[in-house]
């Protein structure tokens, strides 16, 4: 059963994107997202994880105010 969009977490989006593999990586992403992102950012990121993941791994970010800078570091640390 699919979760309503407002209940999808970063872990859910990540785990689905990685075809239900890499649970440790997705747990790390979810934990770090809670630390570096506002709740509204986490919801947006979780709802379309695949799009944002591609943008983070292959960054074409705006200025320092762009939240994806925080996400890039988060992704880099979790990928270790």
C-alpha positions in Angstrom: 0.0 0.0 0.0 1.4 3.4 -1.0 1.7 6.1 1.6 -0.1 9.4 1.0 2.4 12.0 -0.3 2.4 14.0 2.9 3.6 10.9 4.8 6.5 9.9 2.5 9.9 10.2 4.2 13.3 10.7 2.7 14.0 7.1 3.5 10.8 6.0 1.6 11.8 8.0 -1.5 15.4 6.9 -1.4 14.6 3.2 -0.8 12.1 3.2 -3.7 14.6 5.1 -6.0 17.3 2.4 -5.2 14.8 -0.4 -5.9 14.5 -1.4 -2.3 18.3 -1.9 -1.8 20.8 0.2 0.0 18.8 0.5 3.2 21.8 1.7 5.2 22.4 4.5 2.8 18.7 5.5 2.8 18.6 5.5 6.6 21.7 7.8 6.6 20.0 10.1 4.1 16.8 10.3 6.1 18.7 10.9 9.4 20.9 13.6 7.9 18.0 15.2 6.1 16.3 15.7 9.4 19.4 17.5 10.6 20.0 19.9 7.7 16.6 20.5 6.1 13.4 22.2 7.1 10.3 20.0 7.2 8.9 21.5 4.0 12.2 20.8 2.2 12.2 17.2 3.4 8.6 16.7 2.1 9.5 18.1 -1.3 12.7 16.1 -1.5 11.0 12.9 -0.4 8.1 13.3 -2.8 10.3 13.4 -5.8 13.5 11.8 -4.6 14.7 10.6 -8.0 14.7 14.1 -9.5 16.4 15.7 -6.6 18.9 12.8 -6.2 20.0 13.4 -9.8 20.3 17.1 -9.2 22.5 16.5 -6.1 24.8 13.9 -7.6 25.2 15.9 -10.7 24.9 19.4 -9.2 23.9 22.5 -11.1 23.1 24.4 -8.0 22.3 28.1 -7.6 24.0 30.3 -5.1 24.7 29.6 -1.4 21.0 30.0 -0.5 20.2 26.9 -2.6 19.4 24.1 -0.2 20.9 21.5 -2.5 24.4 22.5 -1.3 23.4 21.1 2.1 22.1 18.0 0.4 25.2 17.4 -1.7 27.3 17.1 1.5 24.7 14.9 3.1 24.7 12.5 0.0 28.5 12.5 -0.1 28.8 11.4 3.6 26.1 8.8 3.3 27.7 7.3 0.2 30.8 6.3 2.1 
